[in-house]
Amino acid sequence: MENKKNKKQKRIIIILFILGIMLTIGGGVLTYLSSPNYVSKVAFKQFSKKATELIESRIETGLEDNYKKTSNIKIALNSDYFQALASMNPSYATISKILKNLSNTENNITMIQDKDKKKMFFNLDSKLSGQSLINTKYLVENATAYYSIDGVTNTYVNNGNNNYFESLNSSTTTNENIKYIIGKVTEALSSNLKEDYLSQSYTDKYKVITITLTEENQVNYMNGVLAELKKDKRANQILTGYNANFSNVKITEKDVQGTGTVKINIYLDKVLPQAKKYELELKNKNKLTYFKEGEKEIVEIKTGEEKAILEITTEGNKKEINIKDSNNTPVGTITISKTDTNYDLVANITDDETKLEFGYNHQITNLKKGNSYDSKSTVTLKITSQNMIILDGTIIVTGQTTSDTTINEDTSTSVLASSLTGTQTELLQQKIALTMLSLMS
């Protein structure tokens, strides 16, 4: 009997001992999971995940990397406000004329990319009332960039090496490269986050993890991120494709001068290491806050003493954003809806006596995956104040995309950019000036 009692006591002691170890380890794990370093890294991963989801949500047409897209842009803008001002003060006539002339332009764009042959072509041909306004071409082939501007250069100008296609091959796509960069930037942001930048504090409701970046810290931090991207072969290759000078890119004190100290606050539940709210603090009391309230996402934008509150609700493929001012008074709504082939945004915002009506619609039709599709993008804008139209109009972009990647451009007579004479540089400046003058007269 005594022996059984002793065995029972020993089992209790062992169980308590194991339980103590588990609590100790559990406490250590919870402490680690709510540590500034860990929480910051998780936050970066969450934002990276959101960005990647946006990339993946785009419709796959099969023509992301090898395509020919021809687009036509039509602009129709008018303003009773500037017309009235122009009748009283000639200095306002310029704005009125620009709006009128833009509405009389015919703009055609051709974009061709052949990933396999590593060739790219871009052409903008803009006419005003049937007369040529500007016609410019840009070409990449044999890892070399060329450009020409009608009325300025008689032939193509060789602008030197271009590494855009070095990051694209048969096993990679533009979307994959973008997602890879997002992942690498996230890793670099996490690994370069020094303990000196991190601190923690407490409020009545939350444990707060704060990332503080002074202007000096911003320089060091961003250069650390850039250094990691340059070390990674694929990341360096991709970014060099977009910027040939990427290996020499460096952030200086001048680049961040005036930004002041930036703070990122992550609010955690005191009991469980779960982020409840994110906050970005900028100088001059400017602040951006994000949190969830039930099924709603809340974004608060504070500028000085003014504040706008965005309440976001999501139902299926539709988002509705209700906007309120500092007094919690409704001032407008934004509705976003999308399907596989259609994206639609409608905004109606009223502030005092000014009303903004904005719409954007993009749709893809006649999709034959990997072969062709048609597209149409429409922007509508109307701003009124005191019953007068400040600006009203539409911009419509219609396009057709096909798998034809034929590029027939002759660069045999091209000249080196370094050989351009002062006269040609002056001609370019004159062309820009004449283009602007045509729009203003």
Long-range contacts (C-beta under 8 A, 24 or more apart in sequence): 30-273, 33-273, 34-207, 34-209, 34-268, 34-273, 36-195, 36-198, 36-199, 36-200, 36-209, 36-210, 36-211, 37-193, 37-195, 37-198, 38-273, 39-209, 39-266, 39-268, 39-273, 39-275, 40-190, 40-193, 40-198, 40-209, 40-211, 40-264, 40-266, 41-190, 41-193, 42-275, 43-264, 43-266, 43-275, 43-278, 44-186, 44-189, 44-190, 45-186, 45-190, 46-275, 47-186, 48-182, 48-183, 48-185, 48-186, 51-182, 52-179, 52-182, 52-183, 55-175, 55-178, 55-179, 55-182, 56-175, 56-179, 58-175, 59-340, 59-341, 59-364, 60-369, 61-364, 61-367, 61-369, 61-370, 61-373, 61-401, 62-369, 62-370, 62-371, 63-370, 63-371, 63-372, 63-373, 63-401, 63-402, 63-403, 64-173, 64-174, 64-175, 65-113, 65-115, 65-168, 65-173, 65-174, 66-113, 66-114, 66-115, 66-116, 66-403, 66-405, 67-111, 67-112, 67-113, 67-401, 67-402, 67-403, 67-405, 68-110, 68-111, 68-112, 68-401, 68-402, 68-403, 68-404, 68-405, 68-406, 69-109, 69-110, 69-111, 69-112, 69-399, 69-400, 69-401, 70-108, 70-109, 70-110, 70-111, 70-399, 70-400, 71-108, 71-109, 71-110, 71-111, 71-397, 71-398, 71-399, 72-106, 72-107, 72-108, 72-109, 72-397, 72-398, 72-399, 73-107, 73-108, 73-109, 73-395, 73-396, 73-397, 74-106, 74-107, 74-394, 74-395, 74-396, 74-397, 74-398, 75-102, 75-103, 75-105, 75-107, 75-393, 75-394, 75-395, 76-103, 76-393, 76-394, 76-395, 77-102, 77-103, 77-391, 77-392, 77-393, 78-103, 78-389, 78-391, 78-392, 78-393, 79-389, 79-390, 79-391, 79-392, 80-388, 80-389, 80-390, 81-385, 81-388, 81-389, 81-390, 81-391, 84-388, 94-440, 97-439, 97-440, 97-441, 98-439, 98-440, 99-391, 99-393, 101-128, 101-438, 101-439, 101-440, 102-439, 103-393, 104-128, 104-129, 105-133, 106-130, 112-405, 112-406, 112-407, 113-405, 114-405, 114-407, 115-165, 115-168, 115-169, 116-170, 117-141, 117-405, 118-142, 118-143, 118-165, 118-168, 119-405, 119-407, 120-164, 120-165, 121-407, 121-409, 128-438, 128-439, 133-435, 133-438, 133-439, 134-431, 134-435, 137-409, 139-407, 139-409, 139-411, 140-164, 140-165, 141-407, 141-409, 141-411, 146-409, 146-411, 146-414, 149-428, 149-431, 151-427, 151-431, 152-424, 152-427, 152-428, 152-431, 153-415, 153-424, 155-413, 155-414, 155-415, 156-409, 156-410, 156-411, 156-413, 156-414, 156-415, 157-414, 157-415, 157-416, 157-417, 157-420, 158-411, 158-414, 158-415, 158-416, 158-417, 159-417, 160-244, 160-417, 161-244, 162-244, 163-237, 163-240, 163-241, 163-244, 164-241, 164-242, 165-241, 166-237, 166-240, 166-241, 167-234, 167-237, 167-238, 167-240, 167-241, 168-241, 177-238, 180-234, 180-235, 180-238, 181-229, 181-235, 181-238, 181-239, 184-228, 184-229, 184-232, 184-235, 185-225, 185-229, 187-228, 188-224, 188-225, 188-228, 188-229, 189-225, 191-228, 192-221, 192-224, 192-225, 192-228, 193-221, 194-221, 197-221, 202-270, 203-267, 205-267, 205-270, 206-267, 206-268, 206-269, 206-270, 206-276, 206-277, 207-267, 207-268, 207-269, 207-270, 208-265, 208-266, 208-267, 208-268, 209-265, 209-266, 209-268, 210-263, 210-264, 210-265, 210-266, 211-263, 211-264, 211-266, 212-261, 212-262, 212-263, 213-261, 213-262, 213-263, 213-264, 214-261, 215-253, 215-256, 215-257, 215-259, 215-260, 215-261, 216-253, 218-251, 218-256, 218-259, 218-262, 219-251, 219-252, 219-253, 219-255, 219-256, 222-251, 223-250, 223-251, 226-250, 226-251, 259-283, 260-284, 267-291, 323-349, 325-351, 332-356, 341-365, 341-367, 353-385, 353-386, 354-383, 354-384, 354-385, 354-390, 355-382, 355-383, 355-384, 355-385, 356-382, 356-383, 357-381, 357-382, 357-383, 358-382, 370-403, 371-402, 371-403, 372-400, 372-401, 372-402, 372-403, 373-400, 373-401, 374-398, 374-399, 374-400, 374-401, 375-399, 375-400, 375-401
